[in-house]
Amino acid sequence: MNILMIDTSGPACGVAVSMDGRIVCELQLTSGKTHSQRVMPMVDHALELCALTPADIDLFGAVTGPGSFTGVRIGVSTVKALAHACGKPCIGIDALEALAANAVEFDGVICPVLDARAQQVYGAMFEGGMPPVRIMEDAAEKLDAFLDRVAATGRRALFLGDGVPVLREAIEKRLGERACFAPAQHAGLRAGSACALAAVYAQDEARFMDCMTLLPLYLRAPQAERERAAKLAAAREDAHG
């Protein structure tokens, strides 16, 4: 089975291709240009390197979030369009699970964290394995609350994800020597890891979906929607004041 995976959920734009369970191409780029400018040229280049065309792809995958609202929409929309044009199924991969797949051999708790801004993180917890074994569902919450959950396990914890550079000092202060951090080459979300997960999950066709069913994973409403809700709530209060 040939799988094309796209990740635009975070700072890097990534594309990977697997053939019969082997990652044969992975392109990863963080640049000043937006993902919308980068993703299709990278898809074209990856397919060219593999001597494939979109019609040769059996399964199109996207990292569906959590992550940047705009970034997630770009990746999901691109995969929906490709799958629709080729008449092929899609698969969605969770960003935090894909991060955990970078560190399947760690013998403690794997803790992917993404900077959700507004003093929050997107976080989850896993144990090693392929696929990683989930021990906490994805959550958007204050860092202190997330670290309380991690501390309660009493185990060494490996942190990775784009939240680490911002939060490392606070993590070390809370967990001390139990806090570990992934090296640079494993610290960020990689399209290859998401593609490897898709190859595992492709053994169960029940996980496939059509292009209309593939949707972004949002753990909270986008900022514009939150601001609109706040304005509506304020207007209702003024009306009843």
Sequence and secondary structure as in RCSB ss.txt:
>XXXX:A:sequence
MNILMIDTSGPACGVAVSMDGRIVCELQLTSGKTHSQRVMPMVDHALELCALTPADIDLFGAVTGPGSFTGVRIG
VSTVKALAHACGKPCIGIDALEALAANAVEFDGVICPVLDARAQQVYGAMFEGGMPPVRIMEDAAEKLDAFLDRV
AATGRRALFLGDGVPVLREAIEKRLGERACFAPAQHAGLRAGSACALAAVYAQDEARFMDCMTLLPLYLRAPQAE
RERAAKLAAAREDAHG
>XXXX:A:secstr
 EEEEEE SSSSEEEEEEETTEEEEEEEE  SS HHHHHHHHHHHHHHHTT  GGG SEEEEEEESS HHHHHHH
HHHHHHHHHHHT  EEEEEHHHHHHGGGTT SSEEEEEEEEETTEEEEEEEESSSS EEEEEEEEEEHHHHHHHH
HHTTS EEEESTTHHHHHHHHHHHHGGGEEE  HHHHS  HHHHHHHHHHHTT GGG B TTT     SS  HHH
HHHHHHHHHHHHHHH 
